Amino acid sequence: VLSLSIAPAHVAPGRGHDKVAIHLDAGHGGSDPGVVYGGFQESLLTLAISRSLSGQLEKYGSVRTSWSRADDRNVPLGSRVAMAGVNDAGMFLSIHADVSGDPGTSGFRAYYFPYSRPSDPPLNYASLREELARYQRSFESRQWARSVAHGVELDLGIKARVVEADLLVLRETSMPAILLEAGFVSSEDDLQHLREGAKRDALVQVIARETLSRLYGSQEVRSQ
């Protein structure tokens, strides 16, 4: 009998490990700086947020983090996905920032890859298991994205949306995966949470808490 887990998504540690790995993917890097606006460079901002996020996640003793990059270098998208697999990651979290020509555009976005039914039904048990795994990955990714967006909006008062997206790092990963646009560097309101300081720390803490809640349940995480 095949079953689908609901929430929380109890992800097992990888082979030879006693801790669940969460792969942190700091967007852009090196020759690809991402958004450059008003003194902000996305690749450096995402790296700083990822470093802070790693520290928050690893405070919870049964979690370890792996990285797509630990410095300002360009890593191809396919390599980012492959690294998560090599590190036996149970979750994949990509960090980005956004920009708009309209300074009034602001907010937080959580992206996930949606499930779509195959045109042909599975023909055997192996293909059925594969299809169910694909559905479960999308389901858990959507629930994770919703949890983070809800926490950001509720705790920090930031407008937050959950968005479906066909992005390589979400489509090709073999574990639940989300991509976060942490805010618009062109928005003065969002910059308060992106600049280094207490408000960015609060944003990181919410992302970490809601991520851990997907693993262990909100009551257990909030009691730590």
Secondary structure, 3 states (H helix, E strand, C coil): CCCCCCCCCCCCCCCCCCCEEEEEEECCECCECCCEECCEEHHHHHHHHHHHHHHHHHCCCCEEEEECCCCCCCCCHHHHHHHHHHCCEEEEEEEEEECCCCCCCCCEEEEECCCCCCCCCCCCHHHHHHHHHHHHHHHHHHHHHHHHHHHHHHHHCCCEEEEECCCHHHHCCCCCEEEEEEEECCCHHHHHHHCCCHHHHHHHHHHHHHHHHHHHCHHHHHCC
